[in-house]
Amino acid sequence: MFKSKTIRSGGNAKTIKGDKFGQYETAIMYLAPASQSLMGNVCPMAGQAGCEMGCLSKAGRAGMFSSIVEARIAKTQRYFKSRETFMADLVKDIAAFVRYCAKKQVKAAVRLNGTSDIQWEVAHPCSRDGVTYTSIFAAFPEVQFYDYTKIYKRAYRSLPSNYSLTLSYSEANPAYASAIIKTANETGANVAVVYRTKHGRDAIVGQAPWMAIGDEVLTSREVIDGDETDMRFTDPRGVIVGLYAKGPAKRDNSGFVVG
Ligand code: SF4
């Protein structure tokens, strides 16, 4: 297990099918989602996407221990108080995680937005070993980064080759759902959809369901089992990543969970 001020891993390296990928361990950063830190919003689309209530941050350990929620709020407040200090901590912690993975002879993967939706590719420069980089991705070319996002405009950007982004669907707001489908059609980006039950999700794996909101139609997209691995960078391009609701998300009625 790797634990630091900003990121942590569960300690389980996962073997990804196929020689192309090999064994990875993922470290994730958990912040206080949306405006929970009371100092700013780390999920600018949460209101529009209607995902805050069902947010996974409330599932599992964070849902049980208020100390975890408090620690995440404090970490998020540090991010808002001094971006420079926060980025310096993050660089130090990712460098330590890289060394930890090297010792274990596994590859390092990092999810910065475990419970946030920060645009790390924009206005987040950092320094590593005295050299300034435009982003954390440029500072750590040896690390595979990946995230889910509700900020669909990010899919139109030319992202670093070591950063994989999957769009996150929600039907809470037809305009948002429509924008996600349009973006997926125009960019080819993958779309993660949270289904109500595992049974419901499993029933459509391998199929290409018809998804239509308003004038936007997403067709010919195969659904894959997105819970088989969390490592979205290994997914084929042009699919629907089918997840099923866990924790409080099971009771979500906002439209974030479908079916
Ligand atoms: S689901 Fe994502 S975007 Fe929505 S509140 Fe949670 S972390 Fe933020």
Boltz pocket constraint, residues with backbone or C-beta under 6 A from the ligand:
constraints:
  - pocket:
      binder: B
      contacts: [[A, 33], [A, 34], [A, 42], [A, 43], [A, 45], [A, 46], [A, 51], [A, 52], [A, 54], [A, 55], [A, 56], [A, 57], [A, 113], [A, 114], [A, 115], [A, 116], [A, 117], [A, 150]]
      max_distance: 6.0
